[in-house]
Amino acid sequence: MTAVPELDLKATPELCRAAQSLSGVRREEQASRGQDPYPYQTDSYIDDSLQSVKWFTAHGCGCDEGIAAIESNVREHYLDSPARQKCWRLWLHWKPQ
């Protein structure tokens, strides 16, 4: 999903559904780790997902559930730290109203 903004794709309903489904799978994977919470370290999936979510939103895909899943992931699985707060600020600053 993180490569989507770099590809020449059309945001079809199928692609939007696939992206929404993938965010749920990632959240379930995170929850199954069993070592929560742990210190936040740069997570390329979370960091790179912001660009993908921006792309999907700009192309008419509803991303509310995906955004909520990523926010929940950060809250539930990472201890508070300056790095986590920085990540959080990026998401909250961008988040569509």
PyMOL commands that set and color helices and strands:
alter all, ss='L'
color gray80, all
select helices_A, chain A and resi 4-6+13-31+44-58+64-77+82-94
alter helices_A, ss='H'
color red, helices_A
select strands_A, chain A and resi 38-39+78-79
alter strands_A, ss='S'
color yellow, strands_A
deselect
rebuild
show_as cartoon
